[in-house]
Amino acid sequence: MKHNMGKFALPLLLCLLLSLAACGGQTPDAGQAQSGESQTEEPQNDAGETLTIEDAAGDTLTFEACPVRVASLSGSFGEIWLNAGGTLVATTKDAVTERDLDLGEDVQIVGTIKDPDLEAILAVEPDFVILSADTSSHAEIAVTLRQAGIPCGLFKVEYFEDYLDLLGQFCRLTGRDDLYAEKGLAVQQQIEDALAQAPDLSGSTVLLIRAYSTGFKAKDSENMTGIMLSDFGLENILDKYDSLLEEISIEEVIQSDPDYIFVTTMGSDVQAALDNLDKALTGNPAWNGLTAVKEGRYYILPQDLFHYKPNARWGESYAYLLDLLAE
């Protein structure tokens, strides 16, 4: 899949949809009725509107009104819901430990992303549960929630376009098209401004490494940070050389001799990840002979902008890279 940040023009259809403030009591367009169904056959809010969004599985969720008792089993998705002007009754531990969200005393912590507490989720009586399509336990929980008649959706965000789309969908529910502009379109403009100021990096190559406490892997351009580097014009060596694999060796790094090297870290112990990387790769004397290292283009990236989804801070991520690439 190709990602081109220069093609972020907002589709006219989305603009029209966002102009219909879902919880704001505005009169809907008659054309909102779905093909083959009458407007009265679908749940309506007080203004007679049908509130619908679509999850990553292609399932349509329909609401009579903007949900107010929302549980998010992902701190990242919970933050997007808050960015859209929604409120939370429950979320998972990572909302605090990874995102430091100011949730308030009334918001319940219902386990972790990978191991959410179903009983605690049901206890808060949610009218909408936000789930991750990338987490196997969430698919199982979705079955139980649907059997209980609780609306839920499995969502996925990997790239900025995904964030913008999900924010737009949530803002349709909350009726806050102003927040879509502030937390979405303004961020899009920040990204476009950063890319417009970027130097010409045509022909330059990059090695992207993901380090963790027990190992490391080279990553291609089909991930969040990889696509950002690609947007700036850098060619990932895993894309360039078909023979290279994630379990890349120092010999292969020397052979490809990238112009830039970037490292992202996983886990709460960043230093442990970097120590392991040094033991396995960067501590090799040959490492210092690489072009990227000799010329000062070897960078450790902060987790909050390049490991966790930055959401409304995506523009900061691009600006951070611009500062490094323009040196």
N, C-alpha and C positions, 0 to 999 in steps of 0.2 A: 504494500500500500504506500503510495507516494503522499507525502505531506508537504505542502507548500504554503508557508505562512503568508505569502503574498496573495493568496486566494481566500482570504478571510471575509470577503464581502458578505454581509448578512443577507440571507435569502429574503425576498419580499414576503413570502408566505409567513416566515417566522415573525417578521415585523407586524404583520396584520394580526397574527394570533396574540402577540404580546400586547397589542393595543386594546384587546378585550380584557379588561381587568377582572380576573376570575372571581375574586371575592369582593370586588368593589361595587357591585350592583349596577353595572352598565348593561345596556340592552344588547343582546347578541345578534349577530347576523344570521338570517334565516338559513344561509348556506352552510351553517355548522352541522346541520343534521347529516348523519352518515348515510351513505348510499344504501338504499333498501330498508331504512328504518325511519320512522317518524320521530320528530323532535320529542313527542310526549312519551315515547317508549323507553327513553333513557332517563336516568336520574337527573334531576335539575336542582340548581341552587335557587335561592330566593328570587334571583333576577331571571330565572328561566334558562340559565346557561347550563350546558353540559361541560363538566370539567374532566378532561382526559389527558393522560400522559402515556408514554410507551416505555417499557423497560428494555434492557439489553437483550432479552429473549424474544422481543417482539410482541410481548403481551400488553394489551391495553388496560389501563387502570382507570376506572370511572368513579367520580366522586359527586355527591350531591352538593357539597360545599367544601371550602378549603379545610383540609384536615388540621386539627389543632392539638391533638394528642399524638405526637409523632415520636416514634422510637427509631433511632438509627443504629444499626449494628456495625457501624464504621465511623470513627471520628472524622474522617475526611468527608464522607457523605453528609454527616451531621453538620459539619461546617458549611457545606454548600447549601444545605437547607436553611441554616441561619443566615447565610449571605442573601438568600432569597426573601428574607423577612419572616421566615417561619419560626416556630418555637419547638423545643424538645421537652419530652417528659422522661426520656431515657436514652442512653447511648453507651458505648463501650469504653473500656479503660484507656484506650489509646487517645481518646479525645483530650484527656488530661496529660498523660505521660508523653505523648508525641506532639500534641498541638497546643497544649496549655490553654485550652478554651475556658473562658470564664462562664461556667454553666449555671452557677447558682445552686443553692442548697436543695431546691426542689427536684432537680434532675437526677434520676436514679442511674447508677452505673450497673449495667446488667452483664457483667462478665467481660471477656475479651473478644476481639474480632473472630479468632479461630474457635473459641469455645464460649459462645454466648449462653446465658442462663435463660432457657425458655420459660421456666416458671416465673422468673422475675419479670420477663417481658410481658407475659400475659397478665401479671398482677397490676401493671400500670394502665391496663385497659386502653391500648393504643387504637387510634382510628386509621393509622397508616404506619407501616414498618418498612424502613429503607434497608435493603440487603445488598451484599456484594456478590456479583456474578462470578468473581474469582475465588470465592471461598466455598469449599464443598459443603461445610456444615450449614451454610445459609440456604442452600437449595433444599436440604432436608427440613429446615425450619419453615421454609416457605410452604411446604406441603401441609404442615400442621396448622399454620396460620390461616391458610385458605380454607381448610376444613372447619376452622372455628369462625369463618366469615370475616376475618380481619384482612383488609386490603394490604398487599405488600408487593414490592417489586424488586427485581434483581438488576442492579445497575453496574456500569463499568466505566471507569475513567482512566485512560492511559496518557492521552495527549491533550493539549489545550483545547482542541476542537471538541473533545468529549466533555470537558468541563463546561465549555460555553453552552453546549447543547443541553446538558443536565441542568445547569443554572436556568436556562431559558424555560425548560419544562417546569421546574419548581416555581419560577416566577409566574408562570401561567396559573398555577394553583393559588398562589398568594395574591395575585393581582398586582405585584410590585414591579412593573416594567421600569420604574425609576432605578431599582436596584440591579436590574439586568444591565442597564446602561452603566451604572457605577461600578459594579463588581464584575462585569463581563466585557462590554464594549470598550470601556476605558482601558481595561487591561489589554485587550486586543490591540488598541492603539499604541500602548507602551511597547508591545512586542514588535509591531511594525516599525516604530520609530528606532528601536534598537537595531533591527535588521537593516534599516536604511542607512545607518551610520557605520555598519560593519565594513572592515577592509576587504579587499578582494582576496579570497582565500582559495581561489580556483587551483586545483592540483595539489593542495595541501592535504596530508593524511593525518588521521587521529587514531590512537588506541584508547579505548574506553574500558576501564577495569572496574568491576564491582568487587569490593573486598569485604570479608566478614571474618569472624574470629577463628574459623576453622579452615579457611581457604580463600580462593579468589577465582574469578572467571573474567575473561574478556567478553564484552557485550557488543552486539552489532547495532545498527541504527534503528531497529524496531523496538525501542523502549523510550521512556520519557526523556532521559538525558540524551540518548543517542539521536533522537529526532531533532532536538534543539541544536546539537552540534551540526547535524546535516543541514538544518535551516540556514546556518551561517556559512555553508559551502564546504565544510570539511568532509573528506571521504574516509569513512570508517575502514580500517584495514581488513576487518572480517568480511565486509562487503566487497572489498577490492580484490582480496585473494581468496578464492573459493576453497583452497586447501587448508586454510586456518580454521581452527575450532575454538570453542570457548575455553578449553583447557590448554591455553597457549603456553609455550615454553619460552625461556629466555633466548634460546637459539632462534625461534621464530620471530620474536620481537626484534632481535638484532638484524635478522634478514630483511624484515619489512621496514625497519628504521623510521617510525612515524615522526611527523613534524611536531605533533602535539600529543601529550598523554594526559588524560583526565582520570581521576579515581573518585568513585562514590563509595560510601561505606554503608553496611547494614548492621543492625543491632545497636544495643544501648552502649556497648563498650567500643567506642571508635578507636581508641588507642590499641586495643587488643587486635582489631582488624588490621590496623596499619603495621603493627609489630609482626603479625603473621605474614603480611605481604612482603615486608622487608626480609624476613627469613627465607621466604620462598622465591622471591623475584628481585626486588629492588636492592637487596643487600649483595647481590652478585657484582663483582668488580666490573663486569662487562656493561652493567646498567649505566654507569657514568659515561660510557662512550657513545650512548645514543644521542642523536641530533637533538631531540626534544629536551633531554636532560642537560646537555652541554650548553644549549642556548636559552635555558631557563623557561621552558614551556611544558613543565611537568607540574600539574596542579591537583590538590586535594579539594574536592568540592563539599560545601556544607550540606548536611543531611536535610535541613528544613527546606532547602530550595531545590535539591536534586535527588533525594531519595523518597521523602514523603511528597505526595502531590501538593504543589504549592497553592492551588486553587486561585484565590484572588491575588496572590503574590506571584503568579506566573510571569508577569512583566518584570518583576525583580530578578527572576532567574535569568531571563534573557539579558537584562542590563548587567548582571554579574558576569556573564560570559563575555559580553561586549567589552567590559573593562579589561578582561584578561587577553582577549584576542587583539585588542587595539594597542597593546603594549609594544 
